[in-house]
Amino acid sequence: MHTPLAVRMVTTRRKLKANWPSAVSLATTVSLVTLVTVVGLSGPAGAAPKPTPAQAQKMLAKLNREATKLGRQYADVVQQLVLANQRQKFLMRQTASYHAAFDAMRKRVAKIAAVAYEQGGVDLPFVLLTSASPQHVLDEASILNALAGDDNAQIEQYLAATRQLLSAERTTARARARILRLKHALGKRLAALKALNRKEGTLLPMLTLEQLATGGHPYQNPLRQISGLAPERVDMGVDFAGAGPVYAIGAGVVIQAKACCSGWPGGGWITYQLTDGPGVGEVVYLAEDVTPAVQAGQKVTPGTVIGHMYNGSDGIETGWAMLDSGSAESQLQEAGGIGGAGPFPTAIGMNFEDLLRSLGVVAAPNSGDSTFGIVPPRYQIDWAKALR
């Protein structure tokens, strides 16, 4: 959707253009404040003269480099978190397998110990046979070795299974700790991005058209190449019929991408977290009759095809997702706790409808109807103003 440059330059919610992504950094805000203070854009008469267009262009180029750096850092942390969660799931399955082997061998050793006791051999402590702690078992390995005899192979297998389990448990614990560190780092960067987004609307109007020297807002119509696009209704999100490629609304990182078995009609489920624009940090979902064209952890831009909508019986639904990508945001209590049974349209679904309309998507038949549920504060954005 093309917008005249003059209009795009003066909007109060304008985003500084960066190659990828264009979220603004803390350093950007500090630099903007310095620019406003030093050149006297809002100061009294007699203040220092405004910078020339060439000077402003140089300053803005530096700001955009700083903005791009923070945006990439944020996207990298999201990507690392996705991969860390995937690794943790693998490690948990591996640990469960090792635990099963450990338990099976422990039962065999118990039988060996019982026979040895009956024959007047080693009296193995009961606690060692019942201990679920692999470290405890290894600490008492000398007692187990006394049982060896003809059963040396089984004792060695038991100790090997114990070592495997202990190693897996430690690796899983380290992976869990890494996830916690990543979540903390992600939270800090997300807070910075959100704070900057709020300040930007106040700072940018102070700059002249020459100083802005930029173009285009960071979001685009994700359904711009759908053949036979037909809006159906607003419910938890917004429903459409048609076929063709679906793009990401803006720069972000894919959280989930499932072709089937998601629990939604049609089975498709794709979510990505925005790393740019007024919706930075929020998660978008695309569900139902869609085949993913991306993978979890992949970075996307408004030019990335995230899925292919096919002519199925359910069409697609797109809207705001929970931050953990579990389902639609409307199902959370903060948004009214409304699921697939309605009532519709939901307030949060209508909010996403407003976003799509501001990007040039045709309105749904029930667009503008009275809504049910709540729009959480972080979504309360005038999309028409933010993206004009």
C-alpha positions as a Markdown table, in Angstrom:
| # | Residue | x | y | z |
|---|---|---|---|---|
| 1 | Met | 0.0 | 0.0 | 0.0 |
| 2 | His | 1.6 | 3.3 | -1.1 |
| 3 | Thr | 1.4 | 6.4 | 1.0 |
| 4 | Pro | 2.5 | 9.8 | -0.1 |
| 5 | Leu | 6.0 | 10.6 | 1.4 |
| 6 | Ala | 4.9 | 13.8 | 3.0 |
| 7 | Val | 2.1 | 12.1 | 4.9 |
| 8 | Arg | 4.3 | 9.3 | 6.0 |
| 9 | Met | 7.0 | 11.7 | 7.2 |
| 10 | Val | 4.7 | 13.7 | 9.6 |
| 11 | Thr | 2.8 | 10.9 | 11.3 |
| 12 | Thr | 3.4 | 10.9 | 15.0 |
| 13 | Arg | 3.9 | 7.1 | 15.1 |
| 14 | Arg | 6.4 | 7.0 | 12.2 |
| 15 | Lys | 9.0 | 4.3 | 12.3 |
| 16 | Leu | 12.7 | 4.9 | 11.4 |
| 17 | Lys | 13.4 | 2.8 | 8.3 |
| 18 | Ala | 16.1 | 0.2 | 8.7 |
| 19 | Asn | 17.1 | -2.7 | 6.5 |
| 20 | Trp | 16.3 | -5.4 | 9.1 |
| 21 | Pro | 14.5 | -4.9 | 11.4 |
| 22 | Ser | 13.8 | -1.2 | 12.1 |
| 23 | Ala | 13.1 | -1.3 | 15.8 |
| 24 | Val | 14.6 | 1.6 | 17.6 |
| 25 | Ser | 17.3 | 1.1 | 20.3 |
| 26 | Leu | 17.9 | 2.8 | 23.6 |
| 27 | Ala | 20.9 | 4.5 | 22.1 |
| 28 | Thr | 18.6 | 5.8 | 19.3 |
| 29 | Thr | 16.3 | 7.5 | 21.8 |
| 30 | Val | 19.3 | 9.0 | 23.7 |
| 31 | Ser | 20.7 | 10.2 | 20.4 |
| 32 | Leu | 17.3 | 11.7 | 19.4 |
| 33 | Val | 17.0 | 13.5 | 22.7 |
| 34 | Thr | 20.5 | 14.8 | 22.3 |
| 35 | Leu | 19.6 | 16.0 | 18.8 |
| 36 | Val | 16.6 | 17.8 | 20.0 |
| 37 | Thr | 18.5 | 19.3 | 22.9 |
| 38 | Val | 21.6 | 20.3 | 21.0 |
| 39 | Val | 20.0 | 21.8 | 17.9 |
| 40 | Gly | 17.2 | 23.4 | 19.8 |
| 41 | Leu | 14.3 | 22.0 | 17.8 |
| 42 | Ser | 11.9 | 22.8 | 20.7 |
| 43 | Gly | 14.0 | 25.4 | 22.5 |
| 44 | Pro | 13.4 | 29.2 | 22.9 |
| 45 | Ala | 14.3 | 31.8 | 20.3 |
| 46 | Gly | 18.1 | 32.3 | 19.9 |
| 47 | Ala | 18.8 | 28.6 | 20.3 |
| 48 | Ala | 21.5 | 26.9 | 18.2 |
| 49 | Pro | 20.6 | 26.6 | 14.5 |
| 50 | Lys | 19.0 | 23.4 | 13.1 |
| 51 | Pro | 21.3 | 21.0 | 11.4 |
| 52 | Thr | 21.5 | 21.1 | 7.6 |
| 53 | Pro | 19.8 | 18.3 | 5.7 |
| 54 | Ala | 23.2 | 16.7 | 5.1 |
| 55 | Gln | 24.0 | 16.8 | 8.8 |
| 56 | Ala | 20.6 | 15.4 | 9.7 |
| 57 | Gln | 21.0 | 12.6 | 7.1 |
| 58 | Lys | 24.3 | 11.6 | 8.7 |
| 59 | Met | 22.8 | 11.6 | 12.2 |
| 60 | Leu | 19.8 | 9.5 | 11.1 |
| 61 | Ala | 22.1 | 7.0 | 9.3 |
| 62 | Lys | 23.9 | 6.5 | 12.6 |
| 63 | Leu | 20.6 | 6.1 | 14.5 |
| 64 | Asn | 19.4 | 3.5 | 12.0 |
| 65 | Arg | 22.5 | 1.5 | 12.4 |
| 66 | Glu | 22.0 | 1.5 | 16.2 |
| 67 | Ala | 18.3 | 0.6 | 15.7 |
| 68 | Thr | 19.2 | -2.3 | 13.4 |
| 69 | Lys | 21.7 | -3.6 | 15.9 |
| 70 | Leu | 19.2 | -3.8 | 18.7 |
| 71 | Gly | 16.5 | -5.2 | 16.5 |
| 72 | Arg | 18.9 | -8.0 | 15.4 |
| 73 | Gln | 19.9 | -8.7 | 19.0 |
| 74 | Tyr | 16.3 | -9.1 | 20.0 |
| 75 | Ala | 15.5 | -11.4 | 17.0 |
| 76 | Asp | 18.7 | -13.4 | 17.8 |
| 77 | Val | 17.6 | -14.0 | 21.4 |
| 78 | Val | 14.1 | -15.1 | 20.2 |
| 79 | Gln | 15.7 | -17.5 | 17.8 |
| 80 | Gln | 18.0 | -18.9 | 20.4 |
| 81 | Leu | 15.1 | -19.4 | 22.8 |
| 82 | Val | 13.1 | -21.3 | 20.2 |
| 83 | Leu | 16.1 | -23.6 | 19.6 |
| 84 | Ala | 16.8 | -24.0 | 23.3 |
| 85 | Asn | 13.2 | -25.1 | 23.9 |
| 86 | Gln | 13.5 | -27.6 | 21.1 |
| 87 | Arg | 16.8 | -29.0 | 22.6 |
| 88 | Gln | 15.2 | -29.2 | 26.0 |
| 89 | Lys | 12.4 | -31.3 | 24.7 |
| 90 | Phe | 14.9 | -33.6 | 23.1 |
| 91 | Leu | 16.9 | -33.9 | 26.3 |
| 92 | Met | 13.8 | -34.6 | 28.3 |
| 93 | Arg | 12.9 | -37.5 | 26.0 |
| 94 | Gln | 16.5 | -38.8 | 26.1 |
| 95 | Thr | 16.5 | -38.5 | 29.9 |
| 96 | Ala | 13.3 | -40.4 | 30.2 |
| 97 | Ser | 14.7 | -43.2 | 28.0 |
| 98 | Tyr | 17.9 | -43.4 | 30.2 |
| 99 | His | 15.7 | -43.4 | 33.3 |
| 100 | Ala | 13.8 | -46.4 | 32.0 |
| 101 | Ala | 17.0 | -48.3 | 31.3 |
| 102 | Phe | 18.3 | -47.3 | 34.7 |
| 103 | Asp | 15.1 | -48.6 | 36.4 |
| 104 | Ala | 15.2 | -51.9 | 34.4 |
| 105 | Met | 18.8 | -52.6 | 35.3 |
| 106 | Arg | 18.1 | -51.7 | 39.0 |
| 107 | Lys | 15.5 | -54.5 | 39.1 |
| 108 | Arg | 18.0 | -57.0 | 37.7 |
| 109 | Val | 20.7 | -55.9 | 40.2 |
| 110 | Ala | 18.1 | -56.4 | 43.0 |
| 111 | Lys | 17.6 | -60.0 | 41.9 |
| 112 | Ile | 21.4 | -60.5 | 41.9 |
| 113 | Ala | 21.7 | -59.0 | 45.3 |
| 114 | Ala | 18.9 | -61.2 | 46.7 |
| 115 | Val | 20.6 | -64.4 | 45.4 |
| 116 | Ala | 24.0 | -63.2 | 46.8 |
| 117 | Tyr | 22.4 | -62.6 | 50.2 |
| 118 | Glu | 20.7 | -66.0 | 50.3 |
| 119 | Gln | 24.1 | -67.7 | 49.4 |
| 120 | Gly | 25.8 | -65.8 | 52.3 |
| 121 | Gly | 27.4 | -63.2 | 50.0 |
| 122 | Val | 27.3 | -59.5 | 50.1 |
| 123 | Asp | 24.5 | -57.8 | 52.1 |
| 124 | Leu | 23.6 | -54.9 | 49.7 |
| 125 | Pro | 22.0 | -51.9 | 51.5 |
| 126 | Phe | 18.3 | -51.7 | 50.7 |
| 127 | Val | 18.5 | -47.9 | 50.2 |
| 128 | Leu | 21.0 | -48.5 | 47.3 |
| 129 | Leu | 18.5 | -50.7 | 45.5 |
| 130 | Thr | 15.6 | -48.3 | 45.9 |
| 131 | Ser | 17.5 | -45.1 | 45.3 |
| 132 | Ala | 16.4 | -43.1 | 42.2 |
| 133 | Ser | 19.6 | -41.0 | 42.5 |
| 134 | Pro | 22.2 | -42.0 | 39.9 |
| 135 | Gln | 24.8 | -40.1 | 41.8 |
| 136 | His | 24.1 | -42.1 | 45.0 |
| 137 | Val | 24.5 | -45.3 | 43.0 |
| 138 | Leu | 27.8 | -44.3 | 41.5 |
| 139 | Asp | 29.1 | -43.2 | 45.0 |
| 140 | Glu | 28.4 | -46.8 | 46.2 |
| 141 | Ala | 29.8 | -48.5 | 43.1 |
| 142 | Ser | 32.4 | -50.4 | 45.1 |
| 143 | Ile | 29.6 | -52.3 | 46.9 |
| 144 | Leu | 28.0 | -53.2 | 43.5 |
| 145 | Asn | 31.4 | -54.4 | 42.2 |
| 146 | Ala | 31.5 | -56.9 | 45.1 |
| 147 | Leu | 28.4 | -58.5 | 43.6 |
| 148 | Ala | 30.0 | -58.9 | 40.3 |
| 149 | Gly | 31.2 | -62.6 | 40.0 |
| 150 | Asp | 29.4 | -64.2 | 37.2 |
| 151 | Asp | 27.1 | -61.2 | 36.9 |
| 152 | Asn | 29.8 | -58.7 | 36.1 |
| 153 | Ala | 28.3 | -57.8 | 32.7 |
| 154 | Gln | 25.0 | -56.9 | 34.2 |
| 155 | Ile | 26.6 | -54.8 | 37.0 |
| 156 | Glu | 28.6 | -52.9 | 34.4 |
| 157 | Gln | 25.5 | -52.3 | 32.3 |
| 158 | Tyr | 23.8 | -51.0 | 35.4 |
| 159 | Leu | 26.6 | -48.6 | 36.2 |
| 160 | Ala | 26.8 | -47.5 | 32.5 |
| 161 | Ala | 23.0 | -46.8 | 32.5 |
| 162 | Thr | 23.5 | -44.9 | 35.7 |
| 163 | Arg | 26.3 | -42.7 | 34.2 |
| 164 | Gln | 24.2 | -42.0 | 31.1 |
| 165 | Leu | 21.2 | -40.9 | 33.3 |
| 166 | Leu | 23.4 | -38.7 | 35.5 |
| 167 | Ser | 24.9 | -37.1 | 32.4 |
| 168 | Ala | 21.5 | -36.5 | 30.8 |
| 169 | Glu | 20.1 | -35.0 | 33.9 |
| 170 | Arg | 23.0 | -32.6 | 34.2 |
| 171 | Thr | 22.7 | -31.6 | 30.6 |
| 172 | Thr | 19.0 | -31.0 | 30.9 |
| 173 | Ala | 19.5 | -28.9 | 34.0 |
| 174 | Arg | 22.1 | -26.7 | 32.1 |
| 175 | Ala | 19.6 | -26.4 | 29.2 |
| 176 | Arg | 16.9 | -25.3 | 31.6 |
| 177 | Ala | 19.2 | -22.7 | 33.1 |
| 178 | Arg | 20.1 | -21.4 | 29.7 |
| 179 | Ile | 16.4 | -21.0 | 28.8 |
| 180 | Leu | 15.9 | -18.9 | 32.0 |
| 181 | Arg | 18.8 | -16.7 | 31.0 |
| 182 | Leu | 17.5 | -16.3 | 27.5 |
| 183 | Lys | 14.0 | -15.3 | 28.8 |
| 184 | His | 15.6 | -12.7 | 31.1 |
| 185 | Ala | 17.6 | -11.3 | 28.2 |
| 186 | Leu | 14.6 | -11.3 | 26.0 |
| 187 | Gly | 12.5 | -9.5 | 28.6 |
| 188 | Lys | 15.1 | -6.7 | 29.0 |
| 189 | Arg | 15.3 | -6.1 | 25.2 |
| 190 | Leu | 11.5 | -6.3 | 24.8 |
| 191 | Ala | 11.0 | -3.8 | 27.6 |
| 192 | Ala | 13.5 | -1.4 | 25.9 |
| 193 | Leu | 11.8 | -1.8 | 22.5 |
| 194 | Lys | 8.4 | -1.1 | 23.9 |
| 195 | Ala | 9.6 | 1.9 | 25.9 |
| 196 | Leu | 11.2 | 3.3 | 22.8 |
| 197 | Asn | 8.1 | 2.8 | 20.7 |
| 198 | Arg | 6.1 | 4.9 | 23.2 |
| 199 | Lys | 8.7 | 7.7 | 23.2 |
| 200 | Glu | 9.1 | 7.8 | 19.5 |
| 201 | Gly | 5.6 | 9.2 | 18.9 |
| 202 | Thr | 6.7 | 12.3 | 21.0 |
| 203 | Leu | 10.1 | 12.7 | 19.6 |
| 204 | Leu | 9.7 | 12.3 | 15.9 |
| 205 | Pro | 7.3 | 15.2 | 15.3 |
| 206 | Met | 10.0 | 17.5 | 16.5 |
| 207 | Leu | 12.1 | 16.6 | 13.4 |
| 208 | Thr | 11.7 | 18.3 | 10.0 |
| 209 | Leu | 10.8 | 16.6 | 6.8 |
| 210 | Glu | 14.5 | 16.9 | 5.6 |
| 211 | Gln | 15.7 | 15.4 | 8.9 |
| 212 | Leu | 13.3 | 12.4 | 8.7 |
| 213 | Ala | 14.5 | 11.6 | 5.2 |
| 214 | Thr | 12.9 | 8.1 | 5.3 |
| 215 | Gly | 10.1 | 6.2 | 3.8 |
| 216 | Gly | 7.5 | 3.6 | 4.4 |
| 217 | His | 6.0 | 2.2 | 7.6 |
| 218 | Pro | 7.3 | -1.2 | 8.8 |
| 219 | Tyr | 4.1 | -3.3 | 8.2 |
| 220 | Gln | 2.5 | -4.5 | 4.9 |
| 221 | Asn | -0.6 | -6.2 | 3.9 |
| 222 | Pro | 0.0 | -10.0 | 4.5 |
| 223 | Leu | -2.8 | -11.1 | 2.1 |
| 224 | Arg | -1.8 | -8.9 | -0.9 |
| 225 | Gln | -1.3 | -11.8 | -3.3 |
| 226 | Ile | -4.2 | -14.1 | -2.2 |
| 227 | Ser | -6.3 | -15.0 | -5.2 |
| 228 | Gly | -10.1 | -14.7 | -4.6 |
| 229 | Leu | -9.6 | -13.2 | -1.2 |
| 230 | Ala | -13.0 | -13.0 | 0.6 |
| 231 | Pro | -13.3 | -11.8 | 4.2 |
| 232 | Glu | -15.7 | -14.0 | 6.1 |
| 233 | Arg | -16.0 | -12.7 | 9.7 |
| 234 | Val | -14.2 | -11.5 | 12.8 |
| 235 | Asp | -14.2 | -14.1 | 15.6 |
| 236 | Met | -11.2 | -14.9 | 17.8 |
| 237 | Gly | -9.2 | -13.5 | 14.9 |
| 238 | Val | -10.3 | -12.7 | 11.3 |
| 239 | Asp | -11.4 | -15.4 | 8.8 |
| 240 | Phe | -10.8 | -15.4 | 5.1 |
| 241 | Ala | -11.4 | -17.6 | 2.0 |
| 242 | Gly | -9.0 | -17.7 | -1.0 |
| 243 | Ala | -5.7 | -19.2 | -2.0 |
| 244 | Gly | -2.1 | -18.1 | -2.4 |
| 245 | Pro | 0.9 | -17.0 | -0.4 |
| 246 | Val | 0.5 | -15.3 | 3.0 |
| 247 | Tyr | 3.3 | -12.9 | 4.1 |
| 248 | Ala | 4.5 | -11.8 | 7.5 |
| 249 | Ile | 3.0 | -8.5 | 8.5 |
| 250 | Gly | 6.3 | -7.2 | 9.6 |
| 251 | Ala | 9.8 | -8.1 | 10.8 |
| 252 | Gly | 9.8 | -10.9 | 13.3 |
| 253 | Val | 10.9 | -14.4 | 14.3 |
| 254 | Val | 8.8 | -17.6 | 13.8 |
| 255 | Ile | 7.9 | -19.3 | 17.0 |
| 256 | Gln | 5.8 | -22.3 | 15.8 |
| 257 | Ala | 5.1 | -23.7 | 12.3 |
| 258 | Lys | 2.9 | -26.8 | 12.1 |
| 259 | Ala | 1.3 | -28.3 | 9.0 |
| 260 | Cys | -1.1 | -30.5 | 10.9 |
| 261 | Cys | -2.4 | -31.7 | 14.2 |
| 262 | Ser | -2.6 | -28.2 | 15.8 |
| 263 | Gly | -6.1 | -28.6 | 17.0 |
| 264 | Trp | -7.4 | -26.0 | 14.6 |
| 265 | Pro | -9.7 | -26.9 | 11.6 |
| 266 | Gly | -7.4 | -27.7 | 8.7 |
| 267 | Gly | -4.5 | -28.3 | 11.1 |
| 268 | Gly | -2.2 | -25.5 | 10.1 |
| 269 | Trp | -0.7 | -23.3 | 12.8 |
| 270 | Ile | 2.0 | -20.6 | 12.4 |
| 271 | Thr | 3.0 | -18.0 | 14.9 |
| 272 | Tyr | 5.7 | -15.3 | 14.8 |
| 273 | Gln | 6.7 | -12.5 | 17.2 |
| 274 | Leu | 7.0 | -9.0 | 15.8 |
| 275 | Thr | 10.4 | -7.3 | 16.3 |
| 276 | Asp | 9.4 | -4.0 | 14.8 |
| 277 | Gly | 6.7 | -1.4 | 14.6 |
| 278 | Pro | 4.0 | -0.4 | 17.1 |
| 279 | Gly | 3.1 | -4.0 | 17.7 |
| 280 | Val | 6.7 | -5.0 | 18.7 |
| 281 | Gly | 6.8 | -8.0 | 21.0 |
| 282 | Glu | 3.3 | -9.2 | 20.1 |
| 283 | Val | 2.7 | -12.6 | 18.5 |
| 284 | Val | 0.6 | -13.1 | 15.3 |
| 285 | Tyr | -1.0 | -16.4 | 14.4 |
| 286 | Leu | -2.1 | -17.8 | 11.0 |
| 287 | Ala | -4.2 | -21.0 | 11.3 |
| 288 | Glu | -6.4 | -23.6 | 9.5 |
| 289 | Asp | -6.1 | -24.2 | 5.8 |
| 290 | Val | -2.4 | -23.1 | 5.5 |
| 291 | Thr | 0.8 | -25.0 | 4.8 |
| 292 | Pro | 3.9 | -23.5 | 6.5 |
| 293 | Ala | 6.7 | -22.2 | 4.4 |
| 294 | Val | 8.9 | -21.3 | 7.3 |
| 295 | Gln | 10.5 | -23.1 | 10.3 |
| 296 | Ala | 10.6 | -22.3 | 14.0 |
| 297 | Gly | 13.4 | -19.9 | 14.8 |
| 298 | Gln | 13.5 | -18.4 | 11.2 |
| 299 | Lys | 13.7 | -14.6 | 10.9 |
| 300 | Val | 11.0 | -13.0 | 8.6 |
| 301 | Thr | 10.3 | -9.6 | 7.0 |
| 302 | Pro | 7.2 | -8.2 | 5.3 |
| 303 | Gly | 8.6 | -9.8 | 2.1 |
| 304 | Thr | 8.7 | -13.4 | 3.6 |
| 305 | Val | 6.1 | -15.9 | 2.6 |
| 306 | Ile | 5.2 | -17.7 | 5.9 |
| 307 | Gly | 2.6 | -20.0 | 4.5 |
| 308 | His | 0.5 | -21.0 | 1.5 |
| 309 | Met | -3.3 | -20.8 | 1.9 |
| 310 | Tyr | -5.1 | -23.5 | -0.1 |
| 311 | Asn | -8.7 | -23.8 | -1.1 |
| 312 | Gly | -10.0 | -25.9 | 1.8 |
| 313 | Ser | -13.3 | -26.0 | 3.6 |
| 314 | Asp | -12.2 | -23.8 | 6.5 |
| 315 | Gly | -10.2 | -21.0 | 4.9 |
| 316 | Ile | -7.7 | -19.3 | 7.2 |
| 317 | Glu | -7.9 | -17.4 | 10.4 |
| 318 | Thr | -5.3 | -14.8 | 11.5 |
| 319 | Gly | -5.0 | -12.7 | 14.6 |
| 320 | Trp | -3.2 | -12.0 | 17.9 |
| 321 | Ala | -1.8 | -15.1 | 19.6 |
| 322 | Met | -0.8 | -15.7 | 23.2 |
| 323 | Leu | 2.8 | -14.7 | 24.0 |
| 324 | Asp | 3.6 | -18.4 | 24.4 |
| 325 | Ser | 2.0 | -19.2 | 21.0 |
| 326 | Gly | -0.4 | -21.6 | 22.8 |
| 327 | Ser | -3.6 | -20.4 | 21.1 |
| 328 | Ala | -5.5 | -17.2 | 20.3 |
| 329 | Glu | -5.1 | -14.3 | 22.7 |
| 330 | Ser | -8.9 | -14.1 | 23.0 |
| 331 | Gln | -8.9 | -17.3 | 25.1 |
| 332 | Leu | -6.9 | -15.6 | 27.9 |
| 333 | Gln | -8.8 | -14.0 | 30.8 |
| 334 | Glu | -7.1 | -10.7 | 30.1 |
| 335 | Ala | -8.9 | -10.7 | 26.7 |
| 336 | Gly | -12.2 | -12.1 | 28.0 |
| 337 | Gly | -11.6 | -15.8 | 27.9 |
| 338 | Ile | -13.5 | -16.4 | 24.7 |
| 339 | Gly | -12.8 | -19.6 | 22.7 |
| 340 | Gly | -14.2 | -21.3 | 19.6 |
| 341 | Ala | -17.8 | -21.2 | 20.8 |
| 342 | Gly | -17.9 | -17.4 | 21.0 |
| 343 | Pro | -19.6 | -15.1 | 21.4 |
| 344 | Phe | -18.3 | -13.2 | 18.4 |
| 345 | Pro | -16.8 | -10.9 | 17.3 |
| 346 | Thr | -14.2 | -10.6 | 20.0 |
| 347 | Ala | -12.8 | -7.3 | 21.0 |
| 348 | Ile | -9.2 | -8.5 | 20.4 |
| 349 | Gly | -10.2 | -10.0 | 17.0 |
| 350 | Met | -11.7 | -6.6 | 16.0 |
| 351 | Asn | -8.4 | -5.0 | 17.0 |
| 352 | Phe | -6.6 | -7.2 | 14.5 |
| 353 | Glu | -9.2 | -6.5 | 11.9 |
| 354 | Asp | -8.5 | -2.7 | 12.4 |
| 355 | Leu | -4.8 | -3.5 | 11.8 |
| 356 | Leu | -5.5 | -5.4 | 8.6 |
| 357 | Arg | -7.8 | -2.7 | 7.3 |
| 358 | Ser | -5.2 | 0.0 | 8.0 |
| 359 | Leu | -2.9 | -2.1 | 5.7 |
| 360 | Gly | -5.5 | -2.2 | 2.9 |
| 361 | Val | -7.3 | -5.5 | 3.6 |
| 362 | Val | -11.0 | -5.5 | 2.7 |
| 363 | Ala | -13.2 | -5.2 | 5.8 |
| 364 | Ala | -15.0 | -8.3 | 7.2 |
| 365 | Pro | -18.9 | -8.4 | 7.0 |
| 366 | Asn | -19.1 | -7.9 | 10.8 |
| 367 | Ser | -16.4 | -5.3 | 11.0 |
| 368 | Gly | -17.6 | -2.5 | 13.3 |
| 369 | Asp | -20.2 | -4.6 | 15.1 |
| 370 | Ser | -20.4 | -4.6 | 18.9 |
| 371 | Thr | -17.7 | -6.8 | 20.4 |
| 372 | Phe | -17.3 | -9.2 | 23.3 |
| 373 | Gly | -14.4 | -9.5 | 25.7 |
| 374 | Ile | -11.5 | -7.0 | 26.3 |
| 375 | Val | -8.7 | -5.4 | 24.5 |
| 376 | Pro | -5.6 | -5.7 | 26.8 |
| 377 | Pro | -3.9 | -2.3 | 27.2 |
| 378 | Arg | -0.8 | -3.2 | 25.2 |
| 379 | Tyr | -3.0 | -3.7 | 22.1 |
| 380 | Gln | -4.8 | -0.4 | 22.5 |
| 381 | Ile | -3.2 | 1.3 | 19.4 |
| 382 | Asp | -5.0 | 3.5 | 16.9 |
| 383 | Trp | -3.7 | 1.5 | 13.9 |
| 384 | Ala | -5.1 | 4.0 | 11.3 |
| 385 | Lys | -2.9 | 6.7 | 12.8 |
| 386 | Ala | 0.1 | 4.5 | 13.7 |
| 387 | Leu | 0.4 | 3.1 | 10.1 |
| 388 | Arg | -0.8 | 5.9 | 7.8 |
